[in-house]
C-alpha cells in the first residue's frame, strides 16, 4: 500500500522523527561545554530551516558543518541569551525571596521577558540563514517581531503549548528530553521561514 511505501506519509513521519531525535542528541552533546550552546543552537536552526523547506540532506553531516561555520558567531549569541535568561531568573527569584516582594521586580521581569523574547525569538534562525553582526541580528529579530506581531503571538502560543505538553507528566517529559528542544526550534523555523522569504522578496524588489 502507498501509505506504507517509502513515499508514504507513515515512512516520511518516522524518517522526520528520526532526524529530530538525531538532531536533538547532537544539540545536547554539543551544548555540554555550555559555551558552545549558541553555536549548537544555530547549527540546529540551519538544519531545521532546510527541513521546513524540505531541502535537508544528511542531518548529522549538515549539523556538524553548520556548527563549525557558526562557532564564531554562535558562541557570543548563545552566551548573551544565557545571560539574559539568568537575569530574568534572578529577578523572579528576588521577587519571591524578598518578603512582600516589591512590584518593581515583577514589572521588570515581565518587561525583560518581552524585550529579551523579541530579541532572541528569531535571532538564532537569522544567524543560521544570514551573515550579520550580533547587534544587527538582535535588531532584526526585534523588527520582525514587531512587524509580524500577530504571527509572532501565534508562534509563541504554539511554543508554550508544546512546552506544556512535554512537561505534562513523566512520560511526556522523557519524550521531551528526546525531541523537545529540536521540536521547538523546528516550530520556530517553520513559522519564521515564510517571514524571511517575504522580507527577501521585498528587498529584491527594492
Secondary structure as UniProt FT lines:
FT   HELIX           2..4
FT   TURN            6..7
FT   HELIX           9..31
FT   TURN            32..33
FT   TURN            35..36
FT   HELIX           37..52
FT   TURN            53..54
FT   HELIX           59..69
FT   HELIX           71..97
FT   TURN            99..100
FT   HELIX           103..120
FT   TURN            121..122
FT   HELIX           123..129
FT   HELIX           134..147
FT   HELIX           149..166
FT   HELIX           170..175
FT   HELIX           176..180
FT   HELIX           181..205
//
